[in-house]
Amino acid sequence: MGKIIFKTLSVLCLMLAMASVTVAAEPIKVGALFSVTGPASFLGEPERNTAVMVVDKINKAGGIKGRKVSLIVYDTQGDATKAVQAATRLIKDDKVVAIIGPSTTGDTMAVIPIVEKEGIPMISCAAGIKITDPAKKWVFKTAQNDNLAVQRIYEYLKTQGIKRVALLTVSDSFGSSGREQLKGLAKSYGVDIAADETYGPKDTDMTAQLTKIRGSEAKAIICWGTNPGPAIVARNVKQLGITLPLIMSHGVSSKKFIELAGDASAGIIIPSGHVIVADQLPGSDPQKKALMSYVKEYQARYKAEGDHFGGHAWDAMTLVKMALERGAATPAAIRAQLEKTRNYNGIGGIFNFSPTDHAGLTKDAFVMVTIKNGDWVLIKDKKAGGKAGAKK
């Protein structure tokens, strides 16, 4: 009888041990919402590609604390309704511990009430300042705030002695947020808004607005939107023979814009994350190592340049990874660890989160670049004695 009991207990212990191993080996489920197709695919496709690349790298190295990461990606198509449906599915059905994305400000704002209600940390890849201002308990972001881009633009205009500008902004969430920041910060930088025009996300010709701008006293044009609208604006400016400096937002910080605008892109200026001019940065730049690593890995895997937008997903997934490595296993613990992030040298900048700051970046996350010979060229700080520099 004793032997039977012993054997029975041994079998039970073995079964329990095997069950423990099975539980321990369960993958960590992370959700992702990206605009992989549709009008915002130039954002979502590199974000999806980058997130997959990061997760594959994590799993190849053995996972996190012995557990593989399972990335569950849904395509929102840039549609807020689809984003809400996908977020609900990630939380209710897939049981993810965190969500990265969405790609756009509109999709993100639509999803925020869901993650706040359900208590799931989300790291958006969109730029609108209202995503994290005021700070929301469960929402973080990796895309640089649009107010930081505005500050960079106005500082650049000051170095050029330009005080009077015309605004041409798209009438969606991203454009409306940018317009609000452009108007709200103008006075503090001594900038006068000489014209204030808008266009629709599906508009295919902006000559009427640009004709009004040409008749104003503006000395530069600031266009705020995402592809394809800004490319149309660039072509219309060239067609109308307008010679005013044309400045775009960081919403076009990818080669797709140059491709869409063609020859009309020459000379256009934008604020951008450092990644698109990574090879032109000085060796002393604290981000350069991470930037070059991302650019090279993306190029090797996808035969294309890693860009500003893919970088948002790199940072979002890396931030989740860092939280998990610090021992977080539940959504609440991941959120708490994200909030403690300090001096993370990412693709979008150097991140420092806090209970009151879930964006974590300063205006130093941006550099000013121009387009020359179909490529991005770093504009050196005028105070350092430089103008638009040539590629090294």
C-alpha positions in Angstrom: 0.0 0.0 0.0 2.8 2.4 0.9 4.4 1.8 -2.5 1.2 2.5 -4.3 0.7 5.7 -2.4 4.3 6.7 -3.1 3.9 6.0 -6.8 0.6 7.9 -6.9 2.1 10.9 -5.2 5.1 10.8 -7.5 2.8 10.8 -10.6 0.8 13.7 -9.1 4.0 15.7 -8.4 5.2 15.0 -12.0 1.9 16.2 -13.4 2.0 19.3 -11.3 5.5 20.0 -12.4 4.6 19.6 -16.0 1.6 21.9 -15.5 3.8 24.5 -14.0 6.2 24.3 -16.9 3.2 24.6 -19.3 1.9 27.7 -17.5 5.4 29.3 -17.4 5.9 28.7 -21.1 2.6 30.4 -22.1 3.4 33.3 -24.4 3.0 36.9 -23.4 0.3 38.4 -25.6 0.8 41.9 -26.8 -1.7 43.6 -29.1 -1.0 46.0 -31.9 -3.3 48.3 -33.8 -1.9 49.7 -37.0 -3.2 51.3 -40.2 -1.6 48.7 -42.4 -3.9 49.4 -45.3 -5.9 52.4 -46.3 -4.9 56.1 -46.6 -2.6 55.9 -43.6 -0.8 52.8 -44.7 2.5 54.8 -45.0 2.3 55.0 -41.2 1.0 51.6 -40.3 2.9 49.4 -42.7 6.4 50.3 -41.4 5.0 50.3 -37.8 3.7 46.7 -38.3 6.9 45.6 -40.0 9.0 47.1 -37.2 6.9 45.6 -34.3 7.2 42.2 -35.9 10.9 42.6 -36.3 11.4 43.6 -32.7 9.3 40.7 -31.4 11.1 38.2 -33.6 14.4 39.5 -32.2 13.1 39.1 -28.6 11.9 35.5 -29.2 15.1 34.5 -31.1 17.0 35.6 -28.0 14.9 33.3 -25.8 12.0 35.6 -25.0 11.5 37.4 -21.8 12.2 35.5 -18.6 11.8 32.3 -20.5 8.5 33.3 -22.2 8.0 34.1 -25.9 6.1 37.2 -27.0 3.1 36.7 -29.2 2.3 39.8 -31.2 -1.4 40.0 -32.3 -1.8 42.7 -35.0 -5.1 44.0 -36.3 -5.4 46.4 -39.3 -7.5 49.4 -38.4 -7.4 50.7 -42.0 -7.2 54.2 -40.5 -10.9 53.8 -39.5 -11.8 54.8 -35.9 -14.8 52.4 -35.8 -12.6 49.4 -36.9 -9.9 50.5 -34.3 -12.5 50.4 -31.5 -13.7 46.9 -32.6 -10.1 45.6 -32.9 -9.2 47.0 -29.5 -12.2 45.4 -27.9 -11.2 42.1 -29.5 -7.6 42.3 -28.3 -8.8 42.9 -24.7 -11.9 40.6 -24.5 -10.9 37.7 -26.7 -7.1 37.7 -27.1 -6.5 38.8 -23.4 -3.5 40.9 -24.2 -1.5 42.6 -21.4 -0.7 45.7 -23.4 -1.5 47.4 -26.8 0.9 49.3 -29.0 -0.6 51.7 -31.6 -2.9 52.9 -33.1 -1.1 54.7 -35.9 -3.3 57.8 -36.2 -4.6 60.4 -33.7 -8.2 59.8 -34.7 -8.0 56.1 -34.1 -6.2 56.6 -30.8 -8.7 59.1 -29.4 -11.5 56.6 -30.3 -9.7 53.7 -28.4 -8.7 55.7 -25.3 -12.0 55.2 -23.5 -11.8 51.5 -23.9 -8.3 51.0 -22.5 -9.0 53.4 -19.7 -12.2 51.5 -18.8 -10.6 48.0 -19.1 -7.2 48.9 -17.5 -4.9 47.9 -20.3 -1.8 50.0 -21.0 -1.6 51.4 -24.5 1.4 53.1 -26.2 0.1 55.1 -29.1 2.2 55.8 -32.2 0.2 58.9 -33.1 1.3 62.6 -32.5 -1.8 64.5 -31.3 -1.0 66.3 -28.0 -4.5 65.5 -26.6 -3.6 61.8 -26.5 -1.6 62.3 -23.4 -2.4 65.9 -22.4 -3.8 65.8 -19.8 -2.1 62.6 -18.7 -4.4 59.5 -18.7 -3.7 56.6 -16.4 -3.4 53.9 -19.0 -2.3 55.8 -22.1 1.3 56.6 -23.3 2.7 57.6 -26.6 6.0 57.4 -28.6 5.3 59.8 -31.5 6.6 63.3 -30.7 3.8 65.8 -29.6 2.8 68.2 -32.3 3.4 71.2 -30.1 7.1 70.2 -30.0 7.1 70.2 -33.8 5.5 73.6 -33.9 8.1 75.0 -31.5 10.9 73.7 -33.8 9.3 75.2 -36.8 8.9 78.6 -35.2 12.4 78.6 -33.9 13.6 77.8 -37.4 11.5 80.7 -38.9 13.0 83.0 -36.3 16.5 82.2 -37.6 15.3 83.1 -41.1 13.8 86.4 -40.0 10.3 85.2 -41.0 7.5 86.5 -38.8 4.4 86.3 -41.0 3.0 82.9 -42.1 0.1 81.2 -43.8 -1.4 78.0 -42.4 -2.9 75.3 -44.5 -4.1 72.4 -42.4 -6.1 69.2 -43.0 -9.5 69.0 -41.3 -9.0 65.8 -39.4 -7.8 65.0 -35.8 -4.1 65.4 -36.7 -4.6 68.6 -38.7 -6.9 70.2 -36.2 -4.5 69.5 -33.3 -1.6 71.0 -35.3 -3.6 74.0 -36.3 -4.5 74.6 -32.6 -0.9 74.4 -31.6 0.3 76.6 -34.5 -2.2 79.3 -33.5 -1.7 78.9 -29.8 2.1 79.2 -29.9 2.4 81.9 -32.5 2.3 84.9 -30.2 5.0 83.6 -27.9 7.3 83.3 -30.9 6.4 86.6 -32.4 4.7 85.0 -35.4 1.7 86.6 -37.1 -0.9 84.3 -38.9 -1.5 86.1 -42.2 -3.8 83.4 -43.6 -5.6 80.4 -42.1 -6.9 77.9 -44.6 -8.0 74.3 -44.4 -8.6 71.4 -46.7 -10.4 68.1 -46.4 -8.7 64.7 -46.0 -10.0 63.5 -49.4 -9.4 66.8 -51.3 -7.4 66.5 -54.5 -6.7 70.1 -55.3 -5.8 73.0 -53.0 -5.2 75.7 -55.6 -8.1 77.8 -54.3 -6.6 78.0 -50.8 -3.1 78.6 -52.1 -4.4 81.4 -54.4 -5.8 83.1 -51.3 -2.5 82.6 -49.5 -0.6 84.0 -52.4 -2.7 87.2 -52.1 -1.9 87.5 -48.4 1.2 89.1 -46.7 2.6 85.7 -45.6 6.3 85.1 -46.0 6.1 81.3 -45.6 3.5 78.5 -45.8 3.1 75.9 -43.1 1.1 72.8 -44.3 -0.1 70.4 -41.6 -1.3 67.0 -42.6 -0.4 63.4 -43.6 -0.2 61.9 -47.1 -1.5 62.3 -49.7 -2.7 65.9 -49.0 0.6 67.6 -48.4 2.1 66.1 -51.6 -0.8 67.6 -53.5 -0.1 70.9 -51.8 3.5 70.7 -52.8 2.6 70.1 -56.5 0.0 72.9 -56.4 2.5 75.3 -55.0 4.9 74.5 -57.8 2.1 74.7 -60.5 1.1 78.2 -59.2 4.7 79.4 -59.2 4.6 80.3 -55.5 8.1 80.8 -54.3 7.5 81.2 -50.5 9.3 78.7 -48.3 7.0 75.7 -47.8 7.2 73.9 -44.4 5.4 70.6 -43.7 4.7 68.9 -40.5 6.3 65.7 -39.2 3.3 63.9 -40.5 5.1 63.5 -43.9 8.4 62.3 -42.4 9.0 59.3 -44.8 10.2 58.7 -48.3 6.6 58.1 -49.3 6.1 61.9 -49.3 9.0 62.5 -51.6 7.7 59.8 -53.9 4.2 61.3 -54.0 5.4 64.9 -54.4 8.1 64.2 -56.9 10.1 67.2 -58.1 7.8 69.5 -56.2 9.3 68.2 -52.9 12.7 69.9 -53.5 13.5 72.5 -50.9 10.6 71.6 -48.6 11.4 71.8 -44.9 10.1 69.7 -42.1 10.7 68.9 -38.4 11.5 65.2 -38.0 12.8 62.7 -35.6 16.5 62.1 -36.0 16.2 58.7 -37.7 15.7 59.8 -41.3 19.1 61.6 -41.1 20.8 59.2 -38.7 23.9 58.9 -40.9 24.3 62.7 -40.9 24.3 63.1 -37.1 27.6 63.7 -35.3 29.1 60.7 -33.5 28.4 62.5 -30.2 24.6 62.3 -30.7 23.3 60.0 -27.8 20.7 58.5 -30.1 22.9 57.7 -33.0 23.8 54.1 -32.0 20.2 53.1 -31.6 19.1 54.9 -34.7 21.8 53.2 -36.9 20.9 49.8 -35.4 17.3 50.3 -36.3 18.0 51.6 -39.8 20.4 48.7 -40.6 18.1 46.0 -39.2 15.1 47.3 -41.1 17.1 47.6 -44.3 18.4 44.1 -44.0 15.0 42.6 -43.4 12.7 44.6 -45.6 15.0 46.1 -48.2 13.7 49.5 -47.4 14.7 52.4 -45.1 13.6 52.4 -41.6 11.7 55.6 -41.0 10.3 58.0 -38.5 7.0 56.1 -38.2 8.4 52.6 -37.9 10.6 54.1 -35.1 7.4 54.8 -33.1 6.6 51.1 -33.1 10.2 50.2 -32.3 10.0 52.4 -29.2 6.5 51.2 -28.2 7.5 47.5 -28.3 10.8 48.1 -26.7 9.2 50.0 -23.8 6.8 47.1 -23.2 9.8 44.7 -23.3 11.7 46.8 -20.8 8.7 46.8 -18.4 8.4 43.0 -18.7 12.1 42.6 -18.1 11.8 44.6 -14.9 9.3 42.0 -13.6 6.0 43.3 -14.7 3.5 40.6 -15.8 0.1 42.1 -15.4 -1.4 45.1 -17.2 -1.3 47.1 -14.0 2.4 46.3 -13.3 3.3 47.1 -16.9 1.6 50.4 -16.7 3.5 51.2 -13.4 6.8 50.3 -14.9 6.2 52.4 -18.1 5.6 55.4 -15.9 9.0 54.8 -14.3 10.9 54.9 -17.6 13.8 57.2 -17.4 16.5 58.1 -20.0 15.4 55.6 -22.6 17.4 56.3 -25.7 14.9 55.5 -28.4 14.3 56.1 -32.0 11.9 59.0 -31.4 14.1 60.7 -28.8 15.2 60.3 -25.2 12.1 59.3 -23.1 11.4 60.3 -19.6 7.9 59.3 -18.4 6.3 60.4 -15.1 2.8 60.3 -13.5 2.1 63.7 -15.2 4.0 63.1 -18.5 3.1 60.1 -20.6 4.7 61.5 -23.8 8.2 61.8 -22.3 10.0 63.9 -24.9 11.2 67.5 -25.4 11.6 69.6 -28.6 15.2 68.1 -28.9 13.5 65.0 -30.2 13.2 67.0 -33.5 15.7 68.2 -36.0 14.9 70.3 -39.1 15.5 68.7 -42.4 15.1 69.7 -46.1 14.7 67.7 -49.3 17.5 67.8 -51.8 18.1 65.5 -54.8 15.2 63.3 -53.7 16.5 62.7 -50.2 16.5 64.1 -46.6 19.3 66.6 -45.7 19.9 67.8 -42.1 19.6 71.5 -41.6 22.4 72.4 -39.2 21.8 74.8 -36.3 22.4 78.3 -37.6 23.8 79.2 -34.3 26.5 76.6 -34.9 27.4 78.3 -38.2 25.7 75.9 -40.5 23.0 75.8 -43.1 21.4 72.9 -44.9 24.2 70.3 -44.9 25.2 67.8 -47.5 25.0 64.1 -46.8 28.2 62.5 -45.5 
